[in-house]
Amino acid sequence: MTQTWQPIETAPKDGTRIVALSNKKGLGLPSFIHWDDGAWCGMTYEDEKRLVIYDPTHWMPLPTPPTEETT
């Protein structure tokens, strides 16, 4: 899978977690989100409540986590 920023229109909408960029709601930094019930959603770090991210512009898949052999 490509590890470069891609247009949000190409992002998976099956609940897969992705890294996304959005210029709205102060989310200029990458955020971990997924498509849920017709909206891009993630969690805030302050209160861990559901956060709808409006209009993300780009996405990329999550990187492969390290294995025991690479840690």
SULURLIN-V682890 format. One record per backbone hydrogen bond with DSSP energy under -0.5 kcal/mol. NH is the residue of the N-H (numbers start at 1). CO is the residue of the C=O. If there is no record, write none. Layout:
# SULURLIN-V682890
nh=NH co=CO
nh=NH co=CO
This chain:
# SULURLIN-V682890
nh=6 co=59
nh=8 co=57
nh=10 co=7
nh=11 co=8
nh=18 co=33
nh=19 co=60
nh=20 co=31
nh=21 co=58
nh=22 co=27
nh=27 co=24
nh=28 co=26
nh=31 co=20
nh=33 co=18
nh=33 co=31
nh=34 co=41
nh=36 co=39
nh=39 co=36
nh=41 co=34
nh=41 co=39
nh=42 co=51
nh=43 co=32
nh=44 co=49
nh=48 co=44
nh=51 co=42
nh=53 co=40
nh=53 co=51
nh=54 co=52
nh=56 co=53
nh=57 co=21
nh=58 co=21
nh=59 co=6
nh=60 co=19
nh=61 co=2
nh=62 co=17
nh=70 co=67
nh=71 co=67
nh=71 co=68
